[in-house]
Amino acid sequence: MDKFAKGETVALSIEIRDEDDVLVDPTTSTQINIWDSSNTLKVDNQNMTMSSTGLYIYYYTIPDAGSTGIWRVMYVATSGSYNTRKRSRFAVVQESILD
C-alpha cells in the first residue's frame, strides 16, 4: 500500500477497459470518491481528467490537518452497458516517509 504524508499530492488513476480488455473512454464521466481514515467523505463524485484513451487521473492533496491511517478511494465509470468500479486505498502518515 502506498504511503503519503500530510500535504503531499496523491495521483489516483484508473484504466477503463471493455469486455475485450481494450482501453476505451466511458460514455459518461469518470468520477472519484475519497474517504479519510475517519470515514469522512473528502471528495464526492468529482470528475477525473483523461490522460489518454481509457486512462483517467485525479490529483488530491492531503490536507495538513488530514487524519492519519488508511484512506479509501472508489472510482466509477460507465461505457455502454459495462460499468467499471474500482476500489483502492492509501495510507496517510504523520511525517514524510523521505525524512
N, C-alpha and C positions, 0 to 999 in steps of 0.2 A: 504494500500500500504506500502510495506517495505521501510524503510529509512536507508541510509548509508552515512557515512562521506567520504570525500575525503581521499584516501589512504587505505580505507577498501577493503576487498575482498568479492565479492558477489558470492554466489554459485547459479548458474542458472540451472534448471533441467527441463526435460520433460519426460513424460511417453508415450511410443509408444504402442498402442493397436490396435488389429484387429477389424473387424466388429462384432465379438462375445465378445468384451471387454476383450480379453485375452492379457496380455503383450507379445509382440513379438519384435524381433530385425528387424530393417528395412533391405531391400535388398541393400540399398545404405547407405552412411554415413549420420549421423545426424549432421546437421550444424546449426550454430547460427550466427545471425547478431545483432549488438548493435549500437544504435544511441544515442548520447548525447542530452541534452535539447536544443541545438542549431541546431539539426537535422544533425549533422556531423556523418558520419559512422565511428565508432571506431573499430568494429570487423566485418570483411567481410567474410562470408561463411567459418568460422572456424569449423573444426570437433570437436564434443563433445566426451567425454570419456564415455564408457559404464561402469556403476557401477554394473549392473546385467541385466538379460534379460528384455529388454524393458525400462530400466531406464538409462538415459544419463544425464551427468552433465558437466558443464563448469565453471571454476573459473575465475573471472575477477576482477582485482584490479583497482579500480577507481584512475585515475591519480591525484596527488596532485594539478595539475593545471586544473582538470576537471571542467566543468561548473555545477553549482547547478541547480536544477529543476528536471523535470520528464525525465527519460531516457526510451527509448523503446527497446524491445527485440523481435526478431522473430526467431522461431525455425522451421526447415523444415526437414522432414524425409519421405522416401518412402518405403513402404512394399508391394511388388507386385503392384497391381493397386491402392492401397489405400495410399493416401497422408495424412500425418499428418502435420498440420500447427498450431502453437500456438503463440499467441502474449501475451506479458506481459509488465509490467512497474515497475520501482522502482524509488524512489526519492533520489537525492543526495543533502545533506545538507552541510553547510559550516563547522560545527564542529561536533564532535562525539556526538551522542544522549545520551551517557553514562556520559558525563561531567556534 
